[in-house]
Amino acid sequence: MTAADDNLLADLDEKVDWANLNHAYGAADDVPGRLRALCGDDEQAQQEAFRGLFDHLAHQGVRCQASPHVVPFLARIALGGPRSARELALRLLTGLAVNGDEEREIIDGADIAAWRAEAAENSPDKLLALYEEALATEQDEQRRQNLQVTRDWLAVGNPIDLRDSSMRSYDAVLAELPALLTLLDDDNPQIRTRTSYLLAWFPDLADTSLPLLLDRAAHEHDAVAKATSLVAVGILGTTALAGTLAAELDAENSLVRWAAATAIAQTARNADAEVDAQLLDRAIAGLAAAGAAPTPVPATDYNQGDFHGHTADTLLALPPSPASRAAVAACLPSIDPSDRAFMANTVLPDLFPSPLPEPRPPYERLPRPQQQLLHALADLGEGWWNTADDIGENLATYGLPATQAGLRTYIGLPLAGYGCRPPRV
């Protein structure tokens, strides 16, 4: 590390008793070394430190006892650390605030009130009484010892509930955000992008962050940074902001157009007022166009980088309409198979309002959204048909082939390579 980096972590060993804190693999006394390596000159060691900190402090999304204590140091690195370490620090801060499942569910916004209520129900103070009550009546010596260990852990304020420990880490990041807001104007577009992305999970700061995010979007020249800030505005904002996003629907860059449409659709879910119907129609049309196109490169990190999945989730969150459901159908061929069957079954009744007549019309004569839905299901593969959401049974209800082989034959797709057997005559 340089002298400046030494100063950055000057009180790392004195401020926190790392050896008496735990992470996912035991005592956290290795954390200071990993933080120093994160700020070091060796790129491989830096990447290993990043992966190690993420795995030890947010293992499979579970935040640990030591997790909140590392947050102030990561914030320092994000603000003034070596260029290569700053973005990694922001990624770690996001992982300490929210887990992967919560990142995928951002379409609903972060329900912080519900998270806090869940954490409060399982706080050390509440659980301590339960463990003391169990100790008072337990006769088995081994079970008493186990209860005593947990009771003593709770007695000094340590968490055992996942939501409780997660909220401690989340709140530690929240405490650092006022200082990190300056990074929205950083010279590095990746830093601006990561800061906008992080802010989307903190509605308690929205009164401060929303104007800054809107200003960032208005002046941003980097497409990914601009798109990330626009989607954050939609997640945090209300319908009053939808009009300010309208101009970006005509942006030259396709990712920015998608982000503006996503943000407008997101604000339409809020209950304070209705989005102008024509504006919402334009947004849905923009999402339909994005859904039918390849994933932009580069794209944003929302929904863990699943561009078409995020687009479809945004559309499914809107009140059903022919346009929104047709737009979901446009996304289906590009959606991960693990989600495709669920989404297809969700929009099937809207795209096929009544069963097809007999004899069944040729596939080529079906409306485009119906074709897209059926093609996406036909390409799933037999394994998904055997396990996912009663695909065949649902299709049969609408006068459609009930097997993958039958559907591929109807569409005119080859059977070879998909584990299909030719349908019986």
C-alpha positions, 0 to 999 in steps of 0.5 A: 500500500502507498502512504496514503492508503496506510492513512486510509486504514490507520486505525483498522486494528485499533478501532475494531477487535476483529478476533472477537467477531465472527464471520461465515468461517470463524473469527474475523481476525483475517479481515484487516489483512484482506482490507489491506490487500484490497488497497494493494498494488497486486491486482490478483491479490486485490481480486482475491481479497474482494472475493474473500471479503464477500464470501466471508462477510456476505456468505450466500447472502447471509450477513455476519457479526463482523459485517457491519464493522467493515462498512466504515472502512469500505466507505473510506476506500470507496471515497479515497482509496486506489482507483482499482479498489473503489468500485470493488468497495462499492460492490461490497457495500451493496452485498452487505446491504442486500443479498442476491434474492433482494437484488432480484426482487428490486422491482418491488422496491426495498420494503424496509418497514417490513424488514425492520419489523421482522428483525425487531420480532427476532431481536436479541432482547426478545429471543433472550427471554425465550432462551432463558425460559427454555433453560429454566425447564431443560433437563438434558445436560447437553441441550442445556449447554447448547442453550446456554451458549446461545443465551450468552451470545444473545445477552451481549446483543449479538444476532442469531436471526438472519434478518436481524443481522442483515439489518445491522449491516444494512443500517451500517451502509445507510449511515455512510450514504450521506458521505458517499453521495458525492460519488455521483459526481465522480470522474469515474463512470463506473463509480457513478454507476455503482453509487446510483445502483447502491442508492436504489435500496435506500428509500429512507434517503430518497428525499435527498438522493432522488434530486441528485439521481435526476440531476445525474441522469440529466447530465450523464454521458455514459450510457450505463451510468445514465441508465442505472440512475434512471432505473434507480429514480423509478424504484425510489420515485413516485408518479410525479416524476414520470413526466420528467423521464419522458424525454429519455424515451426518445434517447439515441441510446437503446439502453437509456430508452429502456431505462426511461421506460422501466422507470416510468413503468415502475413509478406507475405502480405507486399509489399516489396518482396515475401515470398519464395513459399515453406516457405509460403506453409509450413506456410499454412500447419501449419495453416491448421493443427492448424485449424483442431485441438482444441484450444491450452490451454493456447493460445494467446490473439490475436483476443481477444483469438479467436484462430481459428478466427485469424487463418482463418483471417490470411489465408483469407488475403492471395491471394486465393489458393486451400491450403489456402482456404482448410485451412480456411475450416479446421477452420470453425467448430471451428469459432464463428457462428457470423463469420462462415457464412461470412467466409464460403461464402467467400471460397465457390466459391474456394472450389466449383469451379463448381456446383455439377453434377446431381445426386448429389454425396454422401457427403462421396465422396466429398473432405475433405475441401468441407465436412468441409465447409458443416458440419460447415454450417449445424451446424449453426442452423436455426436462423443463416440461416434465418439471415446470408449472404443468405446461402441457396441461395449461396449453391443452386448456387453450386448444394447444398441443399438450406435449413439447413434441406436439408443440414443436411439430405444430410450430414447424421446429425440428424434434432432433436435439430437444429430447423429443419423440415424434408424436404418435399418429 
